[in-house]
Amino acid sequence: MSEVVPRLPVKIAPSILSADFARLGEQVQQVEAAGADRIHVDVMDGHFVPNLSMGAVVVRSLRPVTRLPLEVHLMVEEPGRFLEGFVQAGADTLIVHLEVLPDPRPLLEHIRRGLGKRGGLAINPDMPVERLRPFLRDIDVALCMTVFPGFGGQSYIPASTARIAELRRLIGMENAECELEVDGGIDARTISEAARAGADVFVAGTAIFADPEGPATAVRRLARLVEQARQR
């Protein structure tokens, strides 16, 4: 277990989809020591998105090696099937996609009240952010995807900036307390733009785990860029 280190004031969420799985525990401990806020775990079923990724066994393997919250992003067609397994493995937050839930309230109620975990809703770039508005008071995290999910290393979609700003406006109008999280193509070039638009939490994978100076340096660099953007 890594030594407890105060987290940065900026919420950076390293996505382990881009980590070196031969050194996963080590790299997670590096970003924790650098002040990362949480670990983001992308789960794909090969149906909702055209790719397969990790399951609850990865969360279970990480739980003993980090004190950081483990945030599970369920990019799956039937998220209700997987909730208990991830909670038992040690997940702290479960994010599901609005695209697969005509009415997400029962599932969110189960996550937050039944399972006692943080719950979030995600939307893809082709879904109007207005669709999240009725649920903003019922969630802990509103995740605005800034790429179409399924693969790491994609480029930030420029139209995402206006979507982030609109979602920030809606959160304010609803007086909601949820975080505004962004995920996809977040790197040293795009993170400032997302921050100025109103994002609270920044998921980054390739920009952290493929950084030639190492994950810890990348976390601190991204956090510094967000702080600078907020001062302007």
C-alpha positions in Angstrom: 0.0 0.0 0.0 1.4 3.4 -0.9 1.9 6.1 1.6 -1.0 8.5 2.0 -0.4 11.7 0.0 -2.7 14.7 0.0 -4.6 15.0 -3.2 -4.2 17.9 -5.6 -6.9 20.6 -5.5 -7.5 19.8 -9.1 -9.3 16.5 -9.7 -7.3 14.4 -12.1 -8.7 10.9 -12.8 -6.1 8.6 -14.5 -7.8 6.1 -16.8 -6.1 2.7 -16.5 -7.2 1.7 -20.0 -3.9 3.2 -21.2 -1.8 1.8 -18.4 0.9 -0.9 -18.7 -1.0 -3.8 -17.2 2.3 -5.6 -16.5 3.0 -2.7 -14.0 -0.6 -1.7 -13.2 -0.2 -1.7 -9.4 3.0 0.3 -9.6 1.6 2.9 -12.0 -1.5 3.4 -9.9 0.6 4.0 -6.8 2.7 6.5 -8.8 -0.3 8.6 -9.8 -1.7 8.3 -6.2 1.6 9.7 -4.9 1.4 12.5 -7.4 -1.9 13.6 -6.0 -4.5 12.1 -8.4 -8.0 12.3 -7.2 -9.4 8.9 -8.3 -8.7 5.9 -10.6 -11.0 5.6 -13.6 -11.8 2.1 -14.8 -13.3 1.7 -18.2 -15.5 -1.3 -18.7 -16.7 -2.3 -22.2 -18.9 -5.1 -23.3 -18.3 -5.2 -27.0 -21.9 -4.3 -27.7 -22.5 -0.8 -26.5 -19.0 0.1 -27.7 -17.0 -1.9 -30.3 -14.4 -3.1 -27.8 -13.9 -5.3 -24.8 -12.0 -4.3 -21.7 -11.6 -5.2 -18.0 -14.0 -6.6 -15.5 -14.4 -6.7 -11.7 -11.3 -8.8 -11.3 -9.2 -5.7 -12.1 -11.0 -3.6 -9.5 -10.4 -6.4 -7.0 -6.7 -6.5 -7.8 -6.4 -2.7 -7.4 -8.3 -2.3 -4.1 -5.5 -3.5 -1.9 -2.8 -1.3 -3.6 -4.4 2.1 -3.5 -6.5 4.2 -1.1 -7.9 6.3 -4.0 -11.5 5.9 -4.9 -12.1 3.5 -7.8 -14.5 4.9 -10.4 -16.1 2.4 -12.7 -17.4 3.6 -16.1 -19.8 1.0 -17.4 -19.9 1.3 -21.2 -22.3 -1.6 -21.4 -25.8 -2.3 -22.6 -27.1 -3.8 -19.4 -25.3 -2.0 -16.5 -27.6 -3.4 -13.9 -26.1 -6.9 -14.4 -22.7 -5.8 -13.2 -23.3 -3.4 -10.3 -23.1 -5.8 -7.4 -20.0 -7.5 -8.8 -18.0 -4.3 -9.0 -19.2 -3.1 -5.6 -18.1 -6.4 -4.0 -14.7 -6.0 -5.8 -14.2 -2.5 -4.2 -15.7 0.1 -6.6 -16.6 3.4 -5.0 -18.5 5.1 -7.9 -20.5 3.5 -10.7 -21.2 5.5 -13.9 -23.8 4.3 -16.4 -24.8 5.6 -19.8 -28.1 7.4 -20.3 -28.2 6.0 -23.9 -29.1 2.5 -22.5 -31.5 3.6 -19.8 -34.9 5.1 -20.8 -35.5 6.0 -17.2 -32.2 5.9 -15.2 -33.8 6.8 -11.8 -34.4 3.2 -10.5 -30.9 2.2 -11.3 -29.4 5.3 -9.8 -31.5 4.8 -6.7 -30.2 1.3 -6.4 -26.6 2.5 -6.7 -26.9 5.4 -4.3 -29.3 4.1 -1.7 -29.3 0.3 -2.1 -25.6 -0.2 -2.6 -24.4 3.0 -0.8 -22.1 4.1 -3.6 -21.7 7.2 -5.7 -23.7 7.1 -8.9 -23.1 8.9 -12.2 -24.6 9.3 -15.7 -22.6 9.6 -18.9 -23.6 10.8 -22.3 -21.9 10.3 -25.7 -21.1 13.3 -27.9 -24.2 12.8 -30.1 -26.7 13.1 -27.2 -27.9 16.6 -26.3 -26.6 17.6 -22.8 -30.1 18.8 -22.1 -31.1 15.2 -21.7 -29.2 15.1 -18.4 -31.0 17.9 -16.9 -33.9 16.0 -15.2 -31.4 13.8 -13.4 -28.7 16.2 -12.3 -30.0 16.3 -8.7 -30.0 12.5 -8.6 -26.4 11.9 -9.5 -22.9 12.5 -8.0 -21.1 12.7 -11.4 -22.3 14.0 -14.8 -19.8 12.6 -17.3 -19.6 14.4 -20.6 -17.8 12.2 -23.1 -15.5 14.3 -25.4 -14.9 11.4 -27.7 -17.1 8.4 -28.8 -16.2 5.7 -26.2 -14.5 2.4 -27.1 -10.9 3.1 -27.6 -8.1 5.1 -25.9 -5.9 7.6 -27.6 -8.7 9.4 -29.5 -8.6 13.1 -30.3 -10.8 15.6 -28.3 -13.9 16.6 -30.3 -13.8 20.4 -30.6 -17.6 20.8 -30.3 -17.2 19.3 -26.8 -16.2 22.6 -25.3 -19.6 24.2 -25.9 -21.3 21.0 -24.6 -19.3 21.3 -21.4 -20.2 24.9 -21.0 -23.9 24.1 -21.5 -23.8 21.3 -19.0 -22.1 23.6 -16.5 -25.0 26.1 -17.1 -27.6 23.4 -16.5 -26.0 22.2 -13.3 -26.1 25.8 -12.0 -29.7 26.3 -13.1 -30.7 23.1 -11.3 -28.6 24.0 -8.2 -27.2 20.5 -8.5 -24.2 19.3 -6.5 -22.9 16.8 -9.0 -19.4 17.0 -10.5 -18.9 17.7 -14.1 -16.4 15.2 -15.5 -14.9 15.0 -18.9 -13.4 12.0 -20.6 -11.8 11.6 -24.0 -8.8 13.2 -25.6 -7.9 15.1 -22.5 -4.2 16.1 -22.6 -1.9 19.0 -22.2 -3.4 20.7 -25.3 -7.1 20.3 -24.5 -7.4 20.2 -20.7 -7.2 24.0 -20.3 -10.1 24.5 -22.8 -12.2 21.9 -20.9 -11.4 23.6 -17.6 -12.4 27.1 -18.8 -15.7 25.6 -20.1 -16.5 24.4 -16.5 -15.3 20.9 -16.0 -14.5 19.7 -12.5 -12.9 16.3 -13.1 -10.5 15.4 -15.9 -10.2 11.8 -17.0 -6.9 11.2 -18.9 -5.3 7.9 -20.0 -2.8 8.2 -22.8 -1.7 11.7 -21.7 -0.7 10.2 -18.3 0.4 6.6 -18.8 2.2 7.2 -22.1 4.0 10.4 -21.0 7.7 9.9 -21.6 8.4 11.5 -18.2 6.2 9.1 -16.4 2.6 9.1 -15.0 3.4 11.1 -11.8 4.9 14.0 -13.8 2.0 13.9 -16.2 -0.6 14.1 -13.4 1.1 17.1 -11.9 1.5 18.8 -15.3 -2.2 18.4 -16.1 -3.2 19.7 -12.7 -1.0 22.8 -13.1 -2.6 23.5 -16.5 -6.0 23.4 -15.0 -5.0 25.8 -12.2 -3.6 28.2 -14.7 -6.7 28.0 -16.9 -9.0 28.8 -13.9 -6.9 31.9 -13.0 -7.5 33.5 -16.4 
